[in-house]
């Protein structure tokens, strides 16, 4: 098996996918596609301007889309699913169903496979939530993110006009987390579950009031949360906000059980890159089975994420 892979977008997640693909002996990274000036990209992989991407439609088995969820993926994934088998990590939970249907129509009509919302949440945590509820049907499920950097939210900040650099940290409300872990079954609003803290560098100080208002009222990202906006210098940003840790936990609580899954990540984008790369195997297999259309992580057997034989899985993992 030799799966030919392309990467669309060379930000933090794109670099994470590049690193993961290069570590897989049965994958070949054909090219990275970017909207930026190709001469400004530092990589040992071939870098191609996005305007030439269709020249590679017969040279790539799976294209991993690493643009942002807020503004890019709703257009990019349906568009490129016409020409490639694709994977994205679309993470705007409230719009996943709409995104799925748009991508399904595009990919199915062109005999392609498109896996959407593949990451750790949505993605791995989605599987954890569903599995816990199947096992313990009479209970309540809670998902907490952080403390750490939320990539999609940071990308949304950077797309605000006048923002030069920005990062967003999601912080669980510890008091309520402890209540859940102690077996309390309580109703929590988004505001009672998480605090959002933003660090922003602006192009001009006169823009601060407008930018802060845009952040705090942004639908799907900040409007339902207590949000703190810190305006800082570029020097402070580069010194103190150059890493991307994250994590989170899913807790299922019933009268008799507490089930918890957790992640602690030194690099959110690198881990997301590992997940996306593992699902390349699945998309490749589904395509070769003529199983076209949009998919979610719920549609894919875990055995499709590996090149290990059934015999090996039964003997060594079951």
VOSEDREN-896102 format. One record per atom (N, C-alpha, C): residue in one letter; x, y, z. Coordinates in steps of 0.1 Angstrom, whole numbers, plus 5000, padded with zeros to 4 digits. Each point is the difference from the previous one (the first is absolute). Example, Ala and Ser with C-alpha at 12.3 -4.5 7.8 and 13.67 -1.06 7.14 Angstrom:
A513249435078;A499150125000;A500950125000;S499650114993;S500950115000;S499250115008;
This chain:
X500849885000;X499250125000;X500950135000;X499750094991;X500750135000;X498950104997;X499650085010;X499050104999;X500650134997;X499650064989;X500550134996;X499250115006;X500650095008;X499350105008;X500450144996;X499050095001;X500250144998;X499450075012;X500650125003;X499650085011;X499650144994;X498850045004;X499550134996;X500050105012;X500950095000;X500250095011;X501249975008;X500850095003;X501349975007;X500150095012;X499050005008;X500150065014;X500449905010;X499650015012;X500449915011;X499549864998;X498849984996;X499549874997;X500649934988;X500250084989;X500649954988;X501449955003;X500850085009;X501349955003;X500049875009;X498949995008;X499849885008;X499849884991;X499150024990;X499749894991;X501349964992;X500750104995;X501349974993;X500949925008;X500250035013;X500949935009;X499549855001;X498749995002;X499449865002;X500149924988;X499750054988;X500049934988;X501449954997;X501050095002;X501449964997;X500549895009;X499349975011;X500449895009;X499349874996;X499250004990;X499349884996;X500649954987;X500649885001;X500749944989;X499149974988;X498749985002;X499249964989;X499250124995;X500550125003;X499450134994;X501150084993;X499650074989;X500950094994;X499450144999;X500750095006;X499450144999;X500450064987;X499050024991;X500350054987;X500250155000;X499250085006;X500150145000;X499250075011;X500450125003;X499350095009;X499550114991;X498750035002;X499350114992;X499750125009;X500450124995;X499950125008;X499550114992;X499350105007;X499650124993;X501150115001;X501049975009;X501150095002;X501150004988;X500950095001;X501150004990;X500849875003;X500149924990;X500749875001;X501550025005;X500650104995;X501450035003;X500250035015;X498950035007;X500150045014;X499849885010;X499749884994;X499749885008;X501349925001;X500349975013;X501249925003;X499549865003;X500349914991;X499749865001;X500849914991;X500349885004;X500749914991;X499049934990;X498750025003;X499049954991;X499850094988;X499549954989;X499750094989;X498850095003;X500250134998;X498950105003;X499550054987;X498650004999;X499450044987;X498950115003;X499950104992;X498950105002;X498749934998;X499050045007;X498749945000;X499350014986;X500450104992;X499450024987;X500349884991;X501149925003;X500449894992;X499649865006;X499150015010;X499749875007;X499349904991;X499250044991;X499349904991;X501049934991;X501250054998;X501049924993;X500449875007;X499649995012;X500449885008;X498849915004;X498950024993;X498849925004;X500249854997;X500949964991;X500249864997;X501349955006;X500750095008;X501249975006;X500049985016;X498750035005;X499950005015;X498849905003;X500249925010;X498949915004;X499150065011;X500650085009;X499350075010;X500550135002;X499250105000;X500350145003;X499650045014;X500950045009;X499650045013;X499950165001;X498850045003;X499750155000;X500350055013;X500950105001;X500550055013;X499750155001;X499050054993;X499650145002;X499250015012;X499550135003;X499250025012;X498549974998;X499449965011;X498649965000;X499150134998;X500450115006;X499150115001;X499650064986;X501050014991;X499850074987;X500349914988;X500949905001;X500549934988;X499449874997;X499949915010;X499649864998;X498550004994;X499150085005;X498649994994;X500050014985;X501050074994;X500150014986;X501049904994;X501149995007;X501149924994;X499749854999;X499449945011;X499849865000;X499049954989;X498850074999;X499149964989;X500750024986;X500850114999;X500650034987;X501049894996;X500949975009;X501149904996;X499649865001;X498849975006;X499549875000;X499449964987;X500050094991;X499649974986;X501149934992;X501350035005;X501149954993;X500949915007;X499950005014;X500949915008;X499249935011;X500549895005;X499649955013;X500650095010;X499250055010;X500450105009;X499849975014;X500750065009;X499850005015;X500150145005;X499150045008;X500150135007;X499849985015;X500350115008;X499850005014;X499050115004;X499050024992;X499050105003;X499449995014;X500150115008;X499749985014;X498950105005;X499250064991;X498950085005;X498849915002;X499949955013;X499149895003;X498650034995;X499550125002;X498650034996;X499750004985;X501149994992;X499850004986;X500549884993;X500349895008;X500549884994;X499049934991;X498850005005;X498949934992;X499950064986;X499950145000;X499950074987;X501349984991;X501150005007;X501349984992;X500049864995;X499649905007;X500049864996;X499249994987;X498850055000;X499149994989;X500550074987;X500650115002;X500650074989;X501249924994;X500849945008;X501149924996;X499549874994;X499049945006;X499549874995;X499550024985;X499350104998;X499450024986;X501250024990;X501050075004;X501150034991;X500849874997;X500449935011;X500949884999;X499249894994;X498849975004;X499349894994;X499750014985;X499750124996;X499750024986;X501349994991;X501150005006;X501349994993;X500849885003;X499349905007;X500749875004;X501250025008;X499950095010;X501150025009;X499649985015;X501049985008;X499749985015;X500550135007;X499250045009;X500350135008;X499749975014;X501150005008;X499849995015;X500150145006;X498950045007;X500050135007;X500149995015;X500450115006;X500050025014;X500849895007;X501249984995;X500949905005;X501150065008;X500049995013;X501050055009;X499849945013;X500350075011;X499849945013;X498750055006;X499550124996;X498650045003;X499650114990;X499149974991;X499449874997;X501049904995;X499649875002;X500949894996;X500049905011;X501249995007;X500249905010;X499050025012;X499850125004;X499050035011;X498649974996;X499750014987;X498749974995;X499749855002;X501049924997;X499949855002;X499949975015;X500850075008;X499949985014;X498650035006;X499450114995;X498750045005;X498949894996;X500149964987;X499049904995;X500249875007;X501249955002;X500349875006;X499550005014;X500350115008;X499650015014;X498450005001;X499450064991;X498550015001;X499449874996;X500649924991;X499649874996;X500149905012;X501150015007;X500249915011;X499250045012;X499950135003;X499250055011;X498950094995;X498949954996;X499050084993;X499350105010;X499949965013;X499450095009;X501050095008;X500450114994;X501050085006;X500150134993;X501050085003;X500350134994;X501450014996;X500250064988;X501450014995;X500450155000;X501350025004;X500550135001;X501450004993;X500250114991;X501350014994;X500650135004;X501349995005;X500750125003;X501350014992;X500350124995;X501250024993;X501050095007;X501349964999;X501050095006;X500549945013;X500950085007;X500450144995;X500949994989;X499850084990;X500950004988;X499550084988;X500749994989;X499850084988;X499049934992;X498950074996;X499049954990;X500450064987;X500449914990;X500550044987;X498950074992;X498849955000;X498950064992;X499750145005;X499950015013;X499750135006;X501150104997;X501249965001;X501250094998;X499950044985;X499749914991;X499950034986;X498950114998;X498949985007;X498950094998;X500450145005;X500850015010;X500550135005;X500950074989;X500849924995;X501050054990;X499350054987;X498849954998;X499350054988;X499250135002;X500050055012;X499450135002;X500850114994;X499450094993;X500850114994;X500750095011;X501350024998;X500750085009;X500849925010;X499849875001;X500749915009;X501349954993;X501150025006;X501349964995;X500449865004;X499949985013;X500249865005;X499049985012;X499749875002;X499049975010;X500149865004;X499649975013;X499949865005;X498950005010;X499349885001;X498949995010;X500349885008;X499850025013;X500149895010;X498649975006;X499749875000;X498749955006;X500449955014;X499250045010;X500349965014;X498849955006;X500049875004;X498849945007;X499850075014;X498750015003;X499650065013;X500249895011;X501150005007;X500449895009;X499049965010;X499350105005;X499049965011;X498949914994;X499650024988;X498949924994;X500649874995;X501350004995;X500649874996;X500049915012;X500450055012;X500149915012;X498749955004;X498950084998;X498749955003;X499649884992;X500350014987;X499749894991;X500849875003;X501350025003;X500949895003;X499549935013;X499450085009;X499549945012;X498649934999;X499550004987;X498849924997;X498850095000;X500150135001;X498850094999;X499550014986;X498749994998;X499450014987;X499350134999;X500750104995;X499450145000;X500050054986;X499150094997;X499950074987;X501050125000;X500850014990;X501050114999;X499850074986;X500050135001;X500050084987;X501550004995;X500250044988;X501450024995;X500850095009;X499350115005;X500750105008;X500449945013;X499349905005;X500349935013;X501049894998;X500449974988;X500949894998;X501450054997;X500150114992;X501350054996;X500150155000;X501350055002;X500350144998;X500950004988;X499850114992;X500950024988;X500850125002;X501349984998;X501050125002;X500850014987;X500050134995;X500650034988;X501250105002;X501049974992;X501250105000;X500150044986;X500050134998;X499850064986;X501050114998;X500750004988;X500850114996;X499350074988;X499850135002;X499250074990;X501050084991;X499550044988;X500850084991;X500050145004;X498950055007;X499950135004;X499250015013;X500550075010;X499350015013;X498650054999;X499750084990;X498750064999;X498949904996;X500549884997;X499049894996;X499649915011;X500650025012;X499849915011;X498549995004;X499350105001;X498650005005;X499149924990;X500250024987;X499249934990;X500449855000;X501349975001;X500449864999;X499549935013;X500150065011;X499549935013;X498649974999;X499250094994;X498549984999;X499849894990;X500749994989;X499949904990;X500349865006;X501050005008;X500449875006;X498949955009;X499550095009;X499149955011;X498649974994;X499750054989;X498749984994;X500049904988;X501249934998;X500149914988;X499249875003;X499049984991;X499249885001;X500849874999;X499649895007;X500649875000;X501449995006;X500650125004;X501350005005;X500150065014;X499550125002;X500250085012;X498750055007;X498950014992;X498950085005;X499349935012;X500249875002;X499349935011;X500949985012;X501250065000;X501049985010;X500450135007;X500549995012;X500750125006;X501450004993;X500250114993;X501250014992;X500950125004;X501249975003;X501050115004;X500950034988;X500150124996;X500850044989;X501250095005;X501249944998;X501250085004;X500850054988;X500150134999;X500850054989;X501550025005;X500949944992;X501449995004;X500950044989;X501250035002;X501050034990;X500449884992;X500550024988;X500549894992;X501249935007;X500850085006;X501249945007;X499549905012;X499050055007;X499549915011;X499349884994;X499350024989;X499349884994;X501149904996;X501050044993;X501049914995;X500849935011;X500150075011;X500749945011;X499249905008;X498750035003;X499249935009;X499049914994;X499750014987;X498949934994;X500449934987;X501149935001;X500649934988;X499849855001;X499349955009;X499749865001;X498549975000;X499749884997;X498649964998;X499649885008;X500050005013;X499649895008;X498450005000;X499549885003;X498549995002;X499749875006;X498749975001;X499649875005;X498550015004;X499549915007;X498650005004;X499649875005;X498749995004;X499549875005;X498549994998;X499649884998;X498649964998;X499649925012;X498950045007;X499649935012;X498549964998;X499749875003;X498749955000;X499649965014;X498950055005;X499649985014;X498649945001;X499949895007;X498749945003;X499949995015;X499049935005;X499849985015;X501149915005;X500549914992;X501049905004;X501450014995;X500250084988;X501350004994;X500450144996;X501350025000;X500650124994;X501149954990;X499850034988;X500949964989;X500750134996;X501449994999;X500750124995;X501149974990;X500050074989;X501150004991;X500750135000;X501350004999;X500750135000;X501250004991;X500450124996;X501250034992;X500850115006;X501349995000;X500950115003;X501050014990;X500050114992;X500850024988;X501050115001;X501349974997;X501050114999;X499850084988;X499549944989;X499850074987;X498649954995;X499150095000;X498749984995;X500049974984;X500750084992;X500149974986;X500749884996;X501149965008;X500749884996;X499149885003;X499350005011;X499149895003;X498949994990;X499450114996;X499050004990;X500549944987;X501350044997;X500649944988;X500249855000;X500349955012;X500149865001;X498649934998;X499050065005;X498649944998;X499650004985;X500250124994;X499750014986;X500749904992;X501349985003;X500849904992;X499649865002;X499649965012;X499549875003;X498849974991;X499150104998;X498849984993;X500250004985;X501250034995;X500349994986;X499849864995;X500549905008;X499849864997;X498549974997;X499250055009;X498549974999;X499450054987;X500350134997;X499550064988;X500549934988;X501249965000;X500649924988;X499349874998;X499749935011;X499349875000;X498650024995;X499350105005;X498650024996;X499950034985;X501050084995;X499950034986;X500249884992;X500949915004;X500349884992;X498949905002;X499150025009;X498849915002;X498850074992;X500250114994;X498950084993;X499050055010;X500450025012;X499150055010;X500150155001;X499350074990;X500250144998;X499150095009;X500350135001;X499250095007;X500750055013;X499350095007;X500550055012;X499949905012;X501050005008;X500149915012;X500350085012;X499649955012;X500550055013;X500849895007;X500650035011;X500749895007;X499149895005;X498750035001;X499049895004;X499849904989;X500450034988;X499849914988;X501249904998;X501150025007;X501249934997;X500449905011;X500249874996;X500549915010;X501450035004;X500449985013;X501350035004;X501149924993;X499649884995;X501049924993;X500450074987;X499250104995;X500450064987;X501050115002;X500450035013;X501050105003;X501449945000;X500249884997;X501349935001;X500349924988;X501249974997;X500449914990;X500349865005;X499749985013;X500249875006;X498949904996;X500449874998;X499149904996;X499049975011;X498949934995;X499049965010;X500649905010;X500849914995;X500649905009;X500950075011;X500750104996;X500950075009;X499150085011;X498950064995;X499150075009;X499449905010;X499649894996;X499349905009;X501049955010;X501249974995;X501049935009;X500750105009;X500250124996;X500950095008;X499250125007;X498850034995;X499350125005;X498749965007;X499349894996;X498749975006;X500249925013;
